[in-house]
Each structure stands twice: as C-alpha cells, then as structure tokens.
Amino acid sequence: MCPNDLTGFLAVTVALVVSVASADAAGDSRAVAIAQHGDAHGTPSCASCHGQVGEGNAAGGFPRLAGLPATYLDAQLNALADGARQNPVMGPVARGLSAPERLQLADYYAALHAPTSTPTAAPVQLDDRLALHGRWGEEIPACVQCHGENGSGVGSRFPPLTGQSSLYIANQLHAWKQGTRRGDPLGLMQTVAGKLSDADIRAVSDYFAAQAGGSPSTVSRHEVESRPAPTASGMTQRLTFIPPEGPIPDSDFGKVAELGRRIFEDPAKYAGQYVGNDLTCSNCHLDAGRRVGSAPLWAAYVSYPAYRAKNHHVNTFEERLQGCFRYSMNGRSPPLGDPVLVALESYAYWMAQGAPLTPNIAGRGYPKPAAPALPPDYQRGARVYAKSCALCHGDNGEGQRANNGSAAFPALWGPDSFNWGAGMGSVANAAAFVKANMPLGLGGTLSDQDAWDVALYMDSHERPQDPRYTGSVAETRAKFHDDSDWMYGMTVNGHVLGSDSVPPGPRPRRKTSTSHEAMYP
Amino acid sequence: MCPNDLTGFLAVTVALVVSVASADAAGDSRAVAIAQHGDAHGTPSCASCHGQVGEGNAAGGFPRLAGLPATYLDAQLNALADGARQNPVMGPVARGLSAPERLQLADYYAALHAPTSTPTAAPVQLDDRLALHGRWGEEIPACVQCHGENGSGVGSRFPPLTGQSSLYIANQLHAWKQGTRRGDPLGLMQTVAGKLSDADIRAVSDYFAAQAGGSPSTVSRHEVESRPAPTASGMTQRLTFIPPEGPIPDSDFGKVAELGRRIFEDPAKYAGQYVGNDLTCSNCHLDAGRRVGSAPLWAAYVSYPAYRAKNHHVNTFEERLQGCFRYSMNGRSPPLGDPVLVALESYAYWMAQGAPLTPNIAGRGYPKPAAPALPPDYQRGARVYAKSCALCHGDNGEGQRANNGSAAFPALWGPDSFNWGAGMGSVANAAAFVKANMPLGLGGTLSDQDAWDVALYMDSHERPQDPRYTGSVAETRAKFHDDSDWMYGMTVNGHVLGSDSVPPGPRPRRKTSTSHEAMYP
C-alpha cells in the first residue's frame, strides 16, 4: 500500500465513524433504546435476535438489518404489522411499535455499518445458475438482475441478498411461495418464488450466503459449466431452435467465444473503449442472447449477411454488431476485425451451433404485438410507466445502479441511455420488446395497448443525438426517421425531440474502463 | 480508337495476312490441290463438303476445318483412317491419303483463316447449363472447362466448338457415346458423352452453335436461372447438404450474392485488383463452390469463425477469404469489409441456405485419401503427371489459355501459380484434391498412390515466394512449413525449393484488370 492509498484509507475510515456517530447523535434516542433494550410494553430488544449492530444471526435465520435501505426496512415493519408479511415473532413486535417508532428504527438500522458478516461456509460446489443466469425457459430472470451484481441490492426496493444467511433467504423464498409474505412490487417475488423448487431455493440461498458482502464477484468459467438446457416450457420455445447446452468448451476457439459471452454480458468491463453507456447487450437480448422473444443472438447470426434498409447495403454480421456499439451502446464502432467483434461473432456462432442457416429462422427478432386499438398516447404511457416500469428504471428513466456501484437497470432515456440512432428508438420495436419481455420476469402481462403507450412514452424523451446528425433535426429526421414510427424530430409537450440532445458517444465524466489490452486472454 | 491503338490494329492485320500467305507459299501444293480438287485416286475435294475456305457446312453437318489446330486435324485424319473414329464418308477418304498427305492437309487447314461462320439461329431460350456449369452431381464438368471460354478451344487437344454447327457437334457427341469415335485423351469425351441424354446433347450443340466465334461471351444472369438441383447420384452427395436450387434471387441481397458468384468464377475480371494469377476460386472449389469433394463453399461458410493453426487465432469467414487472395490467388488481401469480400461472403451465405451451422458438417474440405503404401515419390509422380495431367496443365505445369486468350487450365507451379503460402502447397491437401477430383470429370480414378505421388511432384517445383517469407528459406520453413507435408525448403534434384521463387503478388507484366469501381452494380 503506497502512502497515498493509506491516506485515502484513513480518510474513508474516519468518514464512516463520523457517519455512524452523527446518525447516532441525530437519531431518535427512542429507537436506540428499543433496538438495544426493548420497551416497557414487552417489545424485546431488536439486538437479541438481530445482533448488537444489526448484523443478524445466521444460525437462527434472523436477517441482517444494518445498512439496509430505510424505506425497505420501514416497509417491512409495516408489512409485518398489517399481516402482508406474516411472521409469528415479528408480527406482534411490529404491531407493538407505533408508525413513527418503526420509521425511527428503520432509519437507525439503515445508518449502521455493521462489519461484513462471515459468509456461510460454501458448499463444495455452489449452484449459481439461477442466481446468475435465471431460467428463462420458465421466465425466471437471474436474481442478480434485480438484486444487483453479487446481490448487493439496488435502490430501496431490491434489498441486498449478500450478507444474509442461507436460512433467512430460504425462509423468505418459501414465504413468498406460500403467500405468507406478500406486497412486493408488481408481485415479482411471488411470481418468481412460485416457480422455484425446494432445490432451487436451497441453491439460491446457499449461493448468496456464500458471497462476500460488497465486493463484486466476477463471473467465473465454472459458473456456466453445468448450465442445463433451457426448459422448453413455452410453446414458442418448443417450436424454435434451442441453443446448445452446457458451457463453452475451453478450446482455442472456445476461449474467444467465452470472451464474447463476457463482452455480451458486461460490455463496459470487457469492451469499455467502445461503449458510451452502462447498457449491456443482455438488456435487449435477454438470457445472454438466448431468449426467444428478445431478438436472440443465434437467430441474428444465421440471418446475416443481409441487406438493411437502415444503411442501404448488405451488412455482414460484424457490421451489424458495429451498429449496436454506435447506436444502442452510444459508443463507437470497433473496427472490422477488432478482437471485440471477433469474440462477439464467435460467441454468436457458438450459440447458433446446429441452427439452420436462414433469415427466416423461427424466433428471430421481437414478436410484434397486435396494432393498438387506440393510437399510442403519451399520457396513458406515463401512467403505465409509473405503475410498471419506474420501480426498476427510475421515475425519470434514468435507470439504477446496484449498491456496489455496478450497472443494474438500464437508463431508458436521458444522456446515459441509447442514442437516437438505436433501433429501440422505433416505437414499434420498443412496443414489441416491452410486450414480450417487460416487466422483467412478467413478460406478456401488459396489454398490447399498454405496451404501445409506454413505448411511445419512453421514446418521447430526449436521449443522446443520432450520430448521423446532419446539423439539423428536421433534416436528420427526413433522412433517417421519416416514419410515424420514430418520435425523433416530433414535438412533444412543446419540445422538439432531438433539439436538446447531448452529443452522441461516451460522456467526458464517465469512469475510465478497464483497459482493452489487459482484458484479452 | 486512339492513334496508338490503330497502329497496333494494323500491325496485327498485316501479321495475319503475312502468316496466311507464307503458309500458302510454304505449304505443299499437293495439299492445296487435294483440298480444292481431290485427287486422281477418287479422293473428292475437301472443299466439296467443308467449303472453299474450310468454313464447313452447317446444313450437312460438315465441320469447319479452318483454323483448327494442325495436330488435332492430323490426329482426326489418322483416327478416321485407322477406324478409331468411324465415319462412312471420311473413313475411305482418310485411308486414301498417305500419312504425309494427311499432315499436309492438316497444316493447310490450320493455317486458313476462314470468315467467322454465321451462328445457327438461336432457339428462343438456349439451355446453357451443361455448357457453362456442367452437372457435377454426375461428375460432368462444364464443356467450357476444357474447351475454353465460349468454346473457343484450348491448345491442340481441346478443339474449338464455336464455329461448328449444331448438327456436327451433336453427331460427334452421339459418336462418342456410341463408341464410333474413340481415342480421345484419357477417354474424357467417351466418359462425358456416355452420361448425356439426347436432350443434353441437343442443348449443348445448340448452345455452342449459337455462339459468335471468337469473342468471349460474359456469363449472363439468366444463364443460371433455370439451373436444376444437383442430381444426387453419388452416395457422398446424398448424405450431405445440397445447396439451394435455382438462381440467386434478384433482390437487394441477391445482387450482392450474384456479384460474389461472378467473382468466384472469374476473380481476375471482377476482383482483378486483388489477384496475382489467372486461377479462379472454382479451380479448387469445383462447380462454383458447390461440389462435395472439393472443399465446398457452403461447408466452409458454416465452419467459421474458427481457430486456425496457420495463423494462431480465431478467423472469421472474411479473414479466411483474405487468405485465399493472399496465397492461392497470389495477390493481396482485400481489406475487411471490402465489397469483394462482402460479395463472396454473401454468395457463400446464399449457397449455405438451410445448412446446419456446424464445423462438423458432412462434406467439408477434401476427402482424405488413404495413406500411400509407399512414400510419395517424385519420379513416379512425374510419370503420373505426364500421363494424366499434362494434357490440360501443360508439360511444365504452366497451365493453358483458351484460344481466345481467357484463362482455361490453371498453372500448377511456376510464377503464374499459387504461391508457397497456399494450402495446396501441402502435399496431403493436394493429394486429397487430386484423388477426389482429377482428372476433371474422372475424379476418383487415380489410385491413392498415384494421387500422393503426383501431389508430391506438383509441390516439388518452384512457385512464387511465401508472402510470409522472412528473408531466409530455412527460417521460413521452420516458421510456417516445418512439417513433412510441405516441400518448401526441401532439396529436390539438387535445388532448394523456395530459394529461387519469384516475389509473391501480381507480376509487373500482367495485363491490367478491369477497374474495380466499374464492376460494381
């Protein structure tokens, strides 16, 4: 550790101490008293089960409270009090507290910075499939997709899983499944837990219990080694190609395909020099590009070379990939032959193994929803957004980061989103994607009208400029967006979309990505 | 026409006149007398059937003689005399001539420059499939493959077809088929004609009769429009993918794939800036890349991206194509994304429509012959070459041009052949190709030992330097050819192969190719 690092380390430590101290000082002494000693009405001290600093008790299945979002903790106490979350111990405790006391306790524990709990001893072989990849054949997203990288938590609605014991996590999943815990946003956890077997619950709980709190884990090779064939539960899935089972072989070719997979799932990390936002390929191509209904990568691979009206010539698959970087990733196109493109192409080729070579392959692209009964409408879209989308993507489409700082939910508009040249800027495309896949894990539940309305709403906000911008919005629209399907250049709420776009490409304040050269095997 | 061109034109004209005149002057007056008047023993005048200047008589089915190779004409008279070629009129005539008279007549007609005969009136729709593409499912090469572009003839053994009447051509094909004409080199025409139906013979005869003598025809779109599915006559063919039927669609994509097909069949014309010899892609990938047994293009397409030991990294299909230009075509690699590569990739993609995406596809590459009983041997190889290969590829591997100047049979070594970096420089590769495909139309007829011997013989001659040449043959061999399979750097007949190679790439004296820009649609 060099002197500079040491200074930084001391500064951070001091800051934490101050932070806890000031929370104490400013906190309601009533909360401290209850937490440590209970109250005169028979409320036991929180610490008796949850530990002196809210660190939890793994053996008893009592959750860690320290550092959890205050809103989340308060909501839990309220749910325990009103029975939406049923618990024979905590129900009476929560009901014995007044509403202000619950809030004060929530604030108190949220401000605590308990030492990282010792992870549960890891089983010989952790089964990380559900945690990291989900099981999309049954429409189960990966846990980390909502709870953030490493289960570090996202915002106040997706609590951290890391730092909780296996017993506690398992108990909660069973509670969701049995309906003794309810009231989660959009019914997401009830839906997901309802599809989990006991073995699934054990696997997920063991996995997150074994994670070291806070520090992001990288996706290791073995994590996909035992991935099973996707369960072909849906009719669509059964009628279409199923990508190969199992891991990418560790061959000379496989190493490159595996790099492609990593780029696909984390382009900012593995291809940072070419991306200008925190989106990942998997954001639009779910299940690491495997999922039917979200423009699967294998279907795209067998469809190129192809003529594209977008640029009026025959594009190879590699040129098509360049477009993703330039528009959807709001970055710049890797040059043809760049290791990033070769790796992605190799990953796509691997995934398409055995597929028939044809642009007419079933499952290509997004399944188009029926035309809306009413013309898509901004106001109705805003209501759909608030109800079904803002939870993850934020009130202003800004997306959310996980508590450990990693990308979690993508920005849907604004300077950190895809730019005006991206395919998702087409309302029809966006409606198709939303209908089939959103909210995550609840694909197909929105009505066609809702999907069209919210797509129009999303595409009626500013985003980075189209890289093909000619200097005039009207001219750029005429040249590239002259279609009722594109909102670019249209006036919405008195504002001409595209007239106040930030320039395309990475923003200056963006964090430096891991260097290119270092990432290649 | 600029003054310079005019001068050249006049010079050529004068040369021709002089040539005919001197042939007359130096020719035996005996030949002239017989040709024009017959002789006292009852030999009729040649002109009575073959016309005053040997132009032939279409209605009677009497062939044109003027301008045919003297060796060929002499061989025919001898064959007619000895019965190898049976003809009730010409048999007695030929037998009535002495051997010197036959030779004199052959020289006489070879030197004549008869006016181009009027082509037979073209049927509404000429069927050019056999003439231009063959029927490889039955191992029938295109007629033009041996008789040269437009049937203009190649050397003295493959006579011109253009300028002959439909009746004469049809009569000869029937004669080959019935065995009343025999003695052709390697039995090629007997083999081919034996596979033709009456309709086939009519189609071929009509096609060549309709061609204007001399001037090369370009391959027009409609020529492939009615191409049938390859006949799956062989077991190998039946077990493998069969490329799509019919023409390439005239779509935005199809136009590019069609350009790729043209490049494939005539790279010097359509991608001249990137090639350094007169080879075509079809020389090694027969039937325009369709044929199982000669590394079909569709099988290659579904096999990439792939790791290649040749350059120690994963190659995309496009990079693989670059290698063909650099080595086999002894040219330079088109840059990635170049229209030439995109067109070739599109053609390959079109041809592979419906094939399963896998490097294990049946029919890929060349079927390997059994290991030879004896180590491959130069002297034995030389004998095989003289017997089975020199006919087309020339006594010194130099290849042959058609009489109209277009490329016909590729050079197998020497400065106009593929360079030392090409895959065919591997003896095993060459043996595999030869065994499966050579002589053209007689694939599989050489013994395994013969194939290995002649492959070693071919690869034991100088050719253009390996473009990766380090400045030292020993070092270049150690780096790229350190394998008993490569003759580069080995000493043969006291000469170190590679030590006297011309530099790789187009040779300065090469004719200028059609400009790149002008070729693109």
Boltz contact constraints between the chains, C-beta under 6 A:
constraints:
  - contact:
      token1: [A, 252]
      token2: [B, 307]
      max_distance: 6.0
  - contact:
      token1: [A, 253]
      token2: [B, 307]
      max_distance: 6.0
  - contact:
      token1: [A, 253]
      token2: [B, 314]
      max_distance: 6.0
  - contact:
      token1: [A, 256]
      token2: [B, 314]
      max_distance: 6.0
  - contact:
      token1: [A, 305]
      token2: [B, 345]
      max_distance: 6.0
  - contact:
      token1: [A, 305]
      token2: [B, 346]
      max_distance: 6.0
  - contact:
      token1: [A, 305]
      token2: [B, 349]
      max_distance: 6.0
  - contact:
      token1: [A, 307]
      token2: [B, 252]
      max_distance: 6.0
  - contact:
      token1: [A, 307]
      token2: [B, 253]
      max_distance: 6.0
  - contact:
      token1: [A, 314]
      token2: [B, 253]
      max_distance: 6.0
  - contact:
      token1: [A, 314]
      token2: [B, 256]
      max_distance: 6.0
  - contact:
      token1: [A, 314]
      token2: [B, 342]
      max_distance: 6.0
  - contact:
      token1: [A, 314]
      token2: [B, 346]
      max_distance: 6.0
  - contact:
      token1: [A, 316]
      token2: [B, 345]
      max_distance: 6.0
  - contact:
      token1: [A, 336]
      token2: [B, 336]
      max_distance: 6.0
  - contact:
      token1: [A, 336]
      token2: [B, 337]
      max_distance: 6.0
  - contact:
      token1: [A, 337]
      token2: [B, 336]
      max_distance: 6.0
  - contact:
      token1: [A, 342]
      token2: [B, 314]
      max_distance: 6.0
  - contact:
      token1: [A, 345]
      token2: [B, 305]
      max_distance: 6.0
  - contact:
      token1: [A, 346]
      token2: [B, 305]
      max_distance: 6.0
  - contact:
      token1: [A, 346]
      token2: [B, 314]
      max_distance: 6.0
  - contact:
      token1: [A, 349]
      token2: [B, 305]
      max_distance: 6.0
  - contact:
      token1: [A, 352]
      token2: [B, 357]
      max_distance: 6.0
  - contact:
      token1: [A, 353]
      token2: [B, 358]
      max_distance: 6.0
  - contact:
      token1: [A, 354]
      token2: [B, 356]
      max_distance: 6.0
  - contact:
      token1: [A, 354]
      token2: [B, 358]
      max_distance: 6.0
  - contact:
      token1: [A, 355]
      token2: [B, 357]
      max_distance: 6.0
  - contact:
      token1: [A, 356]
      token2: [B, 354]
      max_distance: 6.0
  - contact:
      token1: [A, 356]
      token2: [B, 356]
      max_distance: 6.0
  - contact:
      token1: [A, 357]
      token2: [B, 352]
      max_distance: 6.0
  - contact:
      token1: [A, 357]
      token2: [B, 355]
      max_distance: 6.0
  - contact:
      token1: [A, 357]
      token2: [B, 357]
      max_distance: 6.0
  - contact:
      token1: [A, 358]
      token2: [B, 353]
      max_distance: 6.0
  - contact:
      token1: [A, 358]
      token2: [B, 354]
      max_distance: 6.0
